[in-house]
């Protein structure tokens, strides 16, 4: 298969960090981008979640915490209590 080149623009700090990451796992940045492109094409989607200003309430760590609290309430090892809402300035 014939190969072609393309240019990616990114800030220098990101490029350095990404290059180091790729090196640490034994590949070049070019190989990493090729893997990304092949996976995106095969899955017909961007192969990772993209979010804008994700609500921290739905973060994985908070969901695990809530599951633990609910389990404790259901099995009687925790007590359901009220608390004041926290106002956040945006």
Order of alpha helices (4+ residues) and beta strands (2+ residues): alpha-alpha-alpha
